[in-house]
Amino acid sequence: MKKQFRILLVILIVVFLGTLMQTNYYLIKPGSAEELGEMIEVEGNTREEDGQFFMVTVAQQYANVWLFLYGIVNPYLDLQPISRVIPPDMSQEEYNLLMQSWMQESKNLAQTIALRRAGYEVPIVSDGVEIVELIPGSPAENILQPGDIIKSVEGKTVSLAEEVVSLIQEKNIGDEVKLGVQREETLMDFSVPTVSHVELPQKAALRIYVRTLNWQPLLPLEINIDTGPVLGPSAGMMFVLELLDRLVPENLTGGNNIAGTGTISLDEKIGAIGGVKQKVAAAEMAGIEYFLVPEDNYEEAADAARKINVISVKTLNDALVFLRDLDSVPKAG
C-alpha cells in the first residue's frame, strides 16, 4: 500500500507541476460561431428574414506543459511562440489595444463598403498610418522606427493600414517595396526588402505592426457593431455581408446559415487570415453548412473540413455570386 501511495503521490506532483509550468507558447484552438444579426444594428433596418451570417473566432491561451503536449497531438490545435504573436518589447495591454484598433478599422471598412455598395456616398477622414512596432527579424530594422507615418507605398498614397498591408502583399517575397514616410516633420523615402509573413509564409511582409490614426467614415446612417471582447480584423468580409443584407431588398443568405472569415480592403479584395482550421472547426461544431474563406486560405480550410462546404472567395463579388447562386437552388420541403 505504501508503494502504491508513493506512486500516486509522485503522479499527482508531476501533474501539478506540469499544470503550473508555463511554456513560451500560445495554444491556438477553435473559438465560437457568433450570429452577426445579434451584433449589428442599422438605423431603420432589422433582420427579419430566415438564415444568418456568422463570424467565427479563434481562442488562444498560454500553454502549460500539458496543453503544449496536447497541442502537438491534436490536429485542430496549433502552438505559436509568444514572441511571434507579441513582440518582446510590447506588453499584452499594448498588443490588445492594437488589436482593438484593427477591429475598429475592420468595422469602419465594412460600413464604408456596404453603404457604398448600397448606393450611398461615404467620405473617409484619417490622420495617416503609423508604425507601432517592428517584429524581431523585420527587414525594416534600422530603417523604419515606431512613430513613423507611412504616407505612400510604391508611389500610391495610403490613408488606411489595410491599404499598406495589401500593397506590400502584392509583392513577391524578396522584392523591395518603396515607402514614403513622415518622421516628425520630415518626409523621407525608403526601399525595404520583403520577407515572408509570420503567420502566412506564402505572403510578403515587412514584419511591422501598423495602425490607422483616427480614421472614420462619415456615415449617412447610424450603424452599431458590437463584437464584445473579440479583437482583430478577420471578420471584415462577414460584417459587409450582414450589413448589405440589411441595406438591400434581397435576402442574401437565401435562408441558410453561412459562416466565413477574411479581411476586406476598400477595393473589396478578401485577405488571408490566421487560424483558419480552428475557425472551420468552430463553424462545424455550430452545425453551419457553408464556410466562406479567402482564396489564400482555401487549401488549409478544405483539408480541415470534415462535413462543412468550404467556398473560396477572392473578392466580395465572388461571395455575392456564390450567395446568389445558392439562393437559386431549390429547397426541400
N, C-alpha and C positions, 0 to 999 in steps of 0.2 A: 504493500500500500504506500509506504514511504517513497519507494522509487517512482511509482505512478504519480504520486503527488508532486514530486520534484520535476518530472517530465511536464506535467500540466502547468506548473508554475513557470518553467522555462518558456513554454509555448505562449503563455499569457504575457510574459515580459517581452518576448520578441514581437508579438502582435502590438502591444502597447507602444514599444519603441518605434516600430515601423509606421504607426499612426502619427507619432509626434515628429518624426524626422521628415523635414520638407526637402524636396529636390529643387533644382533650379529650372523647373519646367511647369508650364501650364498644361492641364488636361483639357482638351477641347472635345466637347460632347454635344449631342443633339439638344436643342432647346425646346421651343414650343411653336405651334402654329396659331397665329392670332388673327381674329376676324377684323379686317380693316373697317368694316361697316360700323363697328363699335368704337373706333378710334377717331374717325374723321367726321367733321361737321361742316356742311357747306350751306351758306345763307340761302334760304328759300328752297333747299333740296333735302329730301330724306330718302333713305334706302327702303323701298317697299317691294322690290322685286325678289323673285326666287334666286338662289345662288349667292355665293360670297367670294370675294377675293381675300386671300390670306397672305400675311407676311410671315416668314419663318425666322427663327432666331437660333443662335449658337450660344451655348453656355461654356464658360471656362472657369476653372478653379485651380488653386495651387495644388500640385501633385505631391502627396507624401509618397513614401516608398511603395505602399500597396497600390495606390492609384497609378503610380508610374508603371508598375508591373502589369496592372490591368489594362492600361493604355497600350502597352506593347502587344498584347494578345487579342484585344478586341478590334475588329476591322472597322468599326464605326466610330472609333475614337482616334484622336491624334495627340501627340505630345509636341509642344512648341517651346523651345528655350525662352525663358522670360526675357532675356536680353534681345531677342529678335522681335518681341512684341512691344516692350517698353525700353527705350534707350536707357543706359545705365545712369545718365545724369538727368533723367526725367522722373519725377515722382509719380506714384499711382494717381494722385489727385490731378496733377497736370495732364497726365495721359487721358483721364476721364473727361477733363474739360475740353481737350482736343477732340475726343470722340463726340462729345455733345455738340461742338461746333460743326462737325461733319454731318451729324444727324440733322441739325437745323438747316444746313446748306442743302441737304437732300430734300427736305420738306419744301424749302423755297424753290428749288429747281422744279419739283413735281408740280407745285401750284402754278408756276410760270408756264410750264409746258402744257399742262392740261387746259388752262384758261386760254392760252393762245390757240390750241387745237380746237377749242370750242368757239373761237371767233373773237375773243376779247383782246384788247391791246394791254400789254403788261410791261411797263418800263422797269428797268433794273438800276439800282444805285449801289455803289460799292466803294471802299477805300483801298482796294488792291489785294494782292495775295502775298501773305507774309510767310517767310521760312521760320518755322517754330523750332525745329531741331534737326540735326544730322544724325542718321543712324550709323553706328560704328561700321566702318568699312565703306562708307559713302565715297564715291569718286569726287564729290564736291568738297571734301575736307581740304582746308587751307585755300579754298577758292571762295565758297559761299559761307555765310555765317548767319546764325539766328538773328532775326530782326531785319534782314534784307527783304525788300519788297520786289517781287518779280513783276515786271511791267509787260514783258513780251517773251514769247517762245518762238524761235525760228522766224522772227520778224512780225509775228502776229500778236497784236495787243490782247492781253488777257486781263480779266477782272474777277474770275472765279477760280477757286482751287481745282475744281474738276476739269477746267479747261487746261490748266498746267499739266495735270496728270495725263489727260487724254492725248495731248500733243507729244509729250515725252514717250508715251507708249506706242505712238505711231512709228517711232524709230526702231531700227534693229539693234539688238544688244551689241554694244561695242561702238556704235555710231556716236559722233559728238552732237550735242544739242546746244544751240546758241540761245543764250538768255540775256535779256535786257533787265538790269537790276538797279533799283534805287537803294543806295546805302546812305542813310541820313539825308543830306541834301544833294548828294552826288549821283548822277546817272552813270552806270558802268555796263560794259558788255563782257560776257564770259562765254567760253566754249568748254563744256564739260562732257567727258565720255560717259556713255550709259553703261550700266551693268544689269544683271538680272534682278528682277523684283524678288523681295524676300519671300513673299507668300505665293507669287505667281511666277515661277522661274522662267517661263517662256516669254515673259513680258520685259520690256526695257524699263529701267528706272534709274533715278539718281539717288535713291535711298535717303530721301529727305521728307520730313513732315511739313506740310503746308496747310494754311487755313486762309479763308477769305475774311478780310477785315470789314465788319459792319456792312454786309450787303443784305439787301432785301428787295423783293419785288413790290411794286406799288399796285396792290390788288384792287380790282373793281368790285369784288365780293368779299365778304368776311368768311374766312376758312380757318378751321382749327384742327390740327393733327396732334392728338395726344397719345404718344407712344410710351409714356411712363418711363421706366428705367432703361429702356432699350436704346443703345448707342450705335453710332456708325452710319455709313451712307448706303448700305447694301439693299435697302428696301425701296430705293428711288423709283424703279420701274413700277412696282406694285402700288405705290402711292398714286402715280399718274393714272393707272388703270382704274383704281377706285374713284378718284376724282372725276375722271372722264365719264364713268358710269353714272355719276350724279348730274353731270352737265349736259349730256346728250340724251336724246329720247330713247335710243336703243338700250336694251338690256345686254351689256357686254358679256356677262357671264353665261348667258343662254340657259340660266337655271342650274349651272354647275358650280361646284366648289373648286376653286383654282388657286393654287399657291404659286409662289415664284420668288426669285431673288435676282438682284442685279442693280448696279448703279445706273444712272442715266445722265447724259450730258445735254446741254442746251440744243445740240443738233440731233437729239433723240437717239444717239447710239447707246447700246446697252453694254455696260462694262463688267469685266470679270470681278469675282469676289472670292474671298477665302471661306473655308468651312463648308464647302458645297455638299460633301457627302453627309455631314451631320444635319444639314438643312433638309436634304432628301429624306433622311431617316425620320426627322421630326414631322414632315408632311405625311409620310406613310403612317406613322403612329396615330395621326389625327384622322386617318381614313380618307384623305384627299386623293382624287383620281388623276389630276393633271398638275404638272410642275413645270413652270416656265424658267428657263435657265440661260444665262449668257452663252453665246456660241463657244467662247474660250473655255468654259467650264463643262461643256456638254459631255465630253468623254468620261470625265470623272463622275459626273452625276449619273450617267447611264450605267456605269459599272456598279454604282452603289444602289441603284433602284432594284427592288425585288418585284413590285407589282404596280407602282405608280408609273404613269405615262410621262416621260420626260420630253419636253419640247425645246429645241434650240432656237434662240432668237438673237439676232444681231442688232436690230433696231426696234423702236417702238412700233413701227409699221408691221414688222414681222409678227409681233404679238397680236396686233389688232386683226391682221389677216387670219391668223390661227383662230382667234375667238369668233370671227365672222363665219368661218367655215364650220367651226364646231357648233355654232348656233343653228346651222342649216341641217345638221344631222338629225333625222327623226328620232324622237324619244319613245321608248317602250312605255306602254301604259294600258 
